[in-house]
Amino acid sequence: MIIVRSFTILLLLSCIAFKLACCFSSSISSLKALPLVGHLEFEHVPSKDFGNRYQLLPLAVLHPKSVSDIASVIRHIWMMGPHSQLTVAARGRGHSLQGQAQTRHGIVIHMESLQPQKLQVHGVGGGPTPFVDVSGGELWINILHETLKYGLAPKSWTDYLHLTVGGTLSNAGISGQAFRHGPQISNVHQLEVVTGEILNCSERQNSDLFHGVLGGLGQFGIITRARIALEPAPTMVKWMRMLYLDFAAFARDQERLISSDDDKFDYIEGFVIINRTGLLDSWRLSFTPEDPVEASQFKSDGRNLYCLEVAKYFKLDEDRKDVMNQEVKESLSELSYISSTLFSSE
């Protein structure tokens, strides 16, 4: 009986493996027949992301040269039906942590392969609210460089700018400006989204899709174009960091600044520093200590520390600069950080 059962199980597993092999072979053949401007790659395909926790080997990677390539592949998979078991994942820089930019035995869409399009900045020199139209595969660092040519910049950022527009808008896009402007997904006027069809959506047009895709982790469609809100860029920034030993004091100060009505700062962010030695020495690469003597005597000794990072934006005007610096000094005097750990940069 044991031998018979073992044989039956092996036979069943062999049948499943054979069925999957046939299914994948059929899928590959039909995908290769698609008329694409770009191409599908079936070998040397990426199977990791930044989180490095999951390794999911896809069937193929699509390198699209046009939005219609993405639409064709998604529509084809939809037409194949659920028996194909093919799924799709969009991949920008692969900075997801939980395998969102991967798909086992499915199709990964390499968004940076999209044909580069000229960034179109609108509303320069007054008039309507300025914005920029960008590809979903465009990097935020490139958007910054282009919009700064017109004295403009996006309202909300991520800390690391070498990420794609579609990638951060599929998550949230959070940084120190979010307390004022909201995350990046709150600063989008319009999207082009591929669901199999190529659709435009906004608050007024296909609004369910618009709100589903923003922060939707790629489950409702693939962002191929976005209209991003801009604002005048500052000509100077006073950037500061300070440390706390007590979490309650740190949280209280951060909440006070965030809820303040008088625009004390334009950027506010807090983070935890665990088991770091020589911390302030590393800060000297970008910042200057307000009190060099006291700063040199501070020892982190591997303790848990809480860092408050703030910035104040202003125009480059020497008279106004003195006033702004005095306002910053008064705002800092209300906080309970360790005085020897105040570092700043302009």
N, C-alpha and C positions, 0 to 999 in steps of 0.2 A: 504493500500500500504506500509506504514511504517513497519507494522508487517511482511508482506511478504518479504520485502527487508532485514529486520533484520534476519529473519529465513534463507534466502538464504545465507547471509554472514556467519552466524554461521555454516551452513551446509558446506559451502566451506572451512572454517577454520578447521572444524572437519575432512574433507576429507584430507586436507593437513597434519594435525597432524597424522592421521591414516597412510597416505602414508609414512611419515617420520619414524614413529615407525616401520612399516614393513621393510622399507629400512635399518634402523639401526639394526633391529633384524636379517635380512638376512646377513648384513655385519659382525655382531658379530659371527654368526654361521660359516661363511666361513673363518674368521680370526682364529677362534679357531681350525679349521681343518688343519692349516698350520703346516708342520713338522719343528719345530724350535729347535735349541740347547738351546736358551734362552726361554723367555716366554712373553706373553702379559698379562698385568694387566688391568682389566676393572673396578676396584673399587679403591678408595683412590688415585685418579690420581691428579697430580699437575695442578693448573690452574692459577698460578701467575708467574711473573718474577721480577727481581730486580727493574724495573721501577715502579711496583705496580700501573700502570694506567689501565691495561686491565686484565680482568679475563675471560679467554676462556677455558671452560671445554671440554677436549678431550673425544673421545669415548674410547680410550685405550692408554696405554703407553707400548711401546716395550722395553724390557730389553734384548738387544742382547748379546749373548756370542761369536758371530762370525760375520764377515762382511757378510757372506752369509745369516744370519738372516735378516739383513737390506735389502739386495738385494731381498730376497724372499717376504718381506712385500711390498716393493715398486712395484715390478713386479706384485704382486697379485692385488694391488689397481689399477694399470694401466690396467690390464686385465678386471677389473670390469667395466671400462668405466666411463664417466662423470656422469652418472645417480646416482652413489653411493654417489657423493658429498664428498667423503673422500679426505682430504689433509694430508700432512705430514710435520712435523717440527722437526728438530734435536735440542736436548737440551743438553748442557754441564752442566755448573753451573747455568744456568738460569739468566745470568747477562745482558740480553737484556733489553732495555728500552721501546720499542714500541710493545711488544708482539710477537717478532720474534720467541721466543722459545716456543710459544703456537700455538694451532690450535683448533678452535671450531669444535667439533664433528669429529675430525680427529685423526690421530695417532702421538703421540709424541714419538720420539726415544731418549731414555736416553743413551747418548753416553758414559758416565762413566761406564756403565755396560759391555762394551766390555772387553773381556778377556784380562787382562794385559799382555803386551808383553815386553820382555827385550829391553831396549833402546840400539840401536846399533850405537856406535860412530865410525866413519871412518876417515882416514887421520891423525891419531895420529902420532906425531914424524916426521913431515915434509911430503914431497911428495905432493899428490894432495890436493886441497882445502878441509879442514875438513868439515864434515857434520854429522848429526845425523838423523836416521830413527825413527820416533815416531808414535804412534797411534793417531788418531784424538781425542780420548777421554782423552789423557794424559794431565796432568797439567804442565804449564810452570815452576812452582817451582820445580817439580821433574826433569825436563830436566836440569835446572840450577844445581841442586845438583849432577846429574850424570856427566854432561860434565865438571864440575869443577874438578872432580877426575883426568881428563886428561889435566888440565890447559887450558880448552877451555870454550867458552860460546857463545850462539846465538848473532848475531850482533845487532838485534833490538828487543826491548821489549815492554811490556805494563807496566804501573806503578804498577798495581796490578797483581801478578803472579799466584794467585790461580784461573786461568781461563784455559779452555781447548784449545788445539791447533786448533781444528776445529772451535771453536767459534770465536777466534780472527782472524783467517785467512778468515772467512766468512764475516768479517767486514773490518778491515784494520790492526789494531795492531799498535797504534801510541804511542810514548813516546819521551823522550829527545834525543834518538839516531837517530831519523827519519831524522833530517836535514842532516845527513852524509850518512847513509845507506839506507834511505827510510823506509817506514813502514814495518811491518813483512811480508806483502804479496810480497814485493820486494826482499825477502831473502829466497825464496823457490825454490828448484831445481826440485822437482817432487812431484806429488800427486797421491794417490789412491782415486778414486771417485766412488760412487755408484749412478747410474741413473736408476737402474733396472738391469743394467749390472754392473760388477765390472771392471773399466777401469783405466789404468795408463795414466797420462798425464803430459806434460812438455812443454817447449818452442818448442820442436821439434816433440813431439808426442801428437796428439789430442790437439793442441795449443788453439783452440777456447774454448774448455771445460776448459782448464787450466786457461785461463784469465777470463772466465766467472765465474768460481767457486770462485777464489780469490777476495774477496770483494763483492761477489754476493749475500750475505744475505741468502744463502741456497736455492736460487731459481733455480739453475742449476744442483744440485747434492749435495750429502753429502760427506764431506771429512772424510775418514776413516784412512788415513795414509799420512804422509808428510815427505819430506826430507828437513831438515832445515840447512841453511848455518851457520857455526861456525867461530870463530876467537880466537886468543890467549886471554885469560882472563888476566886483569891486576892483579898485586899482591897488589896494593894499589890504593885508590881513594881519591882525595881531593874533598870534596863535600861542596858546598857553597850556601847560600841563602842571598838575599839582597832585600830591599824594595824601592819602588818609590811612590811618591805622584802624579807625573805628568805622564799621560799615554803616551804623545808624547815622552818624554825622555825615558820611559820604552821600547816603541816599537822601537825607534831609536837604542837603545843599543842592543836589541835582534836581530834586523835585521843586525846590524854591525857584531855581533859575528857569526851569521849563514852564512853570505856571505863571511866571512874572508877566505883567502887562506892559512893561516899559522897555521891551526889546534890549535887555542888557547885553545879550550875546546872540550871534547869528548861527552858531554851531555849538552844540552841547552833546557830549558823549561820555559815557563812563565805562570802565572795564576793570576786571580783576587781574592782578599780577601775582602769580604764584611761584614761590621758591626761586626768586631771581637775586643774584648777587651782582654788585657793580652796576646797578640799574641806572643811577644818575650819571655815571660816566658815559654810558651809551647814549643818553639823552644829549650830551654835549655836542654830538655830531650835527644836530639840527637846532638845538636850543641853547640859550644863554641863561645861566642861573641869575635870579634877582639878587641873591646874596651868595657870592662864590665861596666865601669862607665857611659859612654855615652849611652850604651844600656839600662841601668837601668832607665835612665831619659826619654827615648822615650815612648810616649803614643800614642797608635793607636786611642783611643777615638771613636771607631766605624766608622772611615772614610774608604772610599774605597781606598784600597792599591793595588799595583801591585808588584808581587814577581817574581824575576828572579832567577832561580835555575840552577846552572851549576856544572859540574864536570870535573876533569882532571884525566886521567888514567896514571899510571906509574908503572914501575917495582920497587921492593923493593931493592933499592940501596942507601945507605946513601949519597954518594957523588952526585949521580944523583938527589936525593930527594931535596937537597939544591938548585940545578940549576932549577929544576922544580918549586919549591916554588917561586923562584925569578921571573921566567917567568909568573907565575900566578899573582904575585903582580903587575908586569908591565901591564899585560892585564887588571886587575881590575882598575888600575889608569886611564884608558881611559874611564871608565864608569861614569854615572851621578847619581848613587844611593845615598840614604841617608846614609852617612858614619857611623852613629851610629847603623845601622841595618845589618851590615855585620857579618854573622855567618858562621862558617866552622867546618868541621869534617874530620878526616882522618881515 
